[in-house]
Amino acid sequence: MTRAAPAGHVAQQGFTVHTRGRGFSEITDKVTEAVMASGVHTGIAHVFTTHTSCSLLISENADPAVRDDLERWFGRAVPDGDAIFQHDAEGPDDMPAHVRSILTGVSLTLPVHGGKLLLGTWQGVYLWEHRLDPHQRKVTVTVLGH
């Protein structure tokens, strides 16, 4: 006799991140709150931002020098105002912000276990603003599981 799997549960919650301009905003607590509010015990949390000039990533949360080093490395790899870029409608940081976003990604899929986000000891979830000016960025957390 085959038993059917229990019905899954889906919950979705959004929030806005007010950035200060280029740099990192830790959103671990907001994603954790969405997971806990979902009622899902075991499953996955999909985190997505609806923008093309910021990104989401998992990074070390203990030493901010890690994120500073990432910013410096990307500044060298994808410099503002590089003559190679034609798209500069919103300024010299416009196309570099798109490249940075494409290279790092606008979504994450994270495990949920015991009703909590399953992250390593030194891991945090960050929204990385790639534009120089402050922005309001929308993030959606969709939690699936049971």
N, C-alpha and C positions, 0 to 999 in steps of 0.2 A: 504494500500500500504506500503510495507516495503522498506526502503531506505538502500542502501549499505553504510557501514562505509567508510569514506574517506581512501584512500590508505595510508599506513604507510610509514615511511621514516627510513632508516637505514644508519648510518654513522659509520666509524671505523677509529681510529687513534691510533698510538702507540708512545711510548717514552721510553727513557732509563733513569734509575736512577743509578747514581754513588754513591754507599754507601761508608761510611768510615769504614766499619766493623760493628760489632754488634751494633744495635741501630735503631733509628727511623729516617726516612726521610719523611717530610711532602710533599705530592703530591697533596694537595687540589687544588692548582692553576693550575697544569697541567691537572687534571681531569676537572676542571671548563672550561679551555680553549677548551678542546675537546668537551664538551657539547655545548658551545656557537658556536663553529665552525660547529657543526652538523646541525644547522638549526631546530632542534627539539624543539617544544614549550612545549609539554606535553608528557611524556613517562618515560623511564627508561634508566639509564646508567649502563652497566655491566662493571666492572673493573676486569681485570684478569692479573696475573703474571705467566709467563711460567717457574717457578722455583720451586724446592722442598725444598729449605732451606731458604726461606724468606716467608713473608705473608703480607696480606693486612688487615687493620682494620680501624674502626672509633674509634677515641679516643678524649678525651678532648684536646683542642688546646690552652687553656689559661695557664695552670700550668704544666710545664714540669715534675714536681715531680710525676704526675700521670704515665707518661711513665717510669720514673726511677723506681717507685715502681713496675710496671709491669715487668720490666727487672729483678729486684731483686727477685720477686716472682717466675718467670720462672726459674731463676738461681737455686733456691732452689728446685723447683718441678722437673726440668729436668737438672741436673748438667752435665757439660762437664766431659768426662772421666769416667762416671759411669760404674762400672764393669758389670752391667746388659746388656750392649750393646755389640753385636758382631761386628756390622758394624762400623768400624773406618778407612775406607780406606783413608780418607782425613784428619785424625787427630781426636783428642778427642772431637771436637765440631761438628763432622760430623753427627752422629746419633741424638744427642740432637737437632740439627738444623732441622732435618726432623720431629722429634716429635713435636717441637714447631710449625712448619709450618702446620702440620696436625691438631693440636689442635686449631689453630687460623684461618686457611683457606687461600686460594690463590685467592679468588674472592669475590667481593661485588656487590650487586645490589642496586642502589640508585635511588630515584625518581627525575624526572626532571619536573619542573613547571615554567611556564613563561620564558622558554628558559634558565633556570638556574638550577644548582644543588640544590636540596632541602636538606639542612643540618640545624641542630639546631645551636643556637647561639654559643655554645662552642664546636662544633664538627669539627674535621678535618679528612682528609683521609691520612693514613700513610702507607708507605711500611716499614715493620719491618725486618731488616736484622738479621738473626740468626747465621751467621757465624762470626768468629772473624776477618777474613781478609776482606778488601774491595772487592766489586764485582760490576759488571755492570748488572743491572736487567732490563729486558724488561717488560713493562706494556702495555696492550692493553685496550682501552676504546671503547666499542661498544654502540652506542646510538640508541634506537628504539623509535618511536613514531610518532607524527604528529605536 
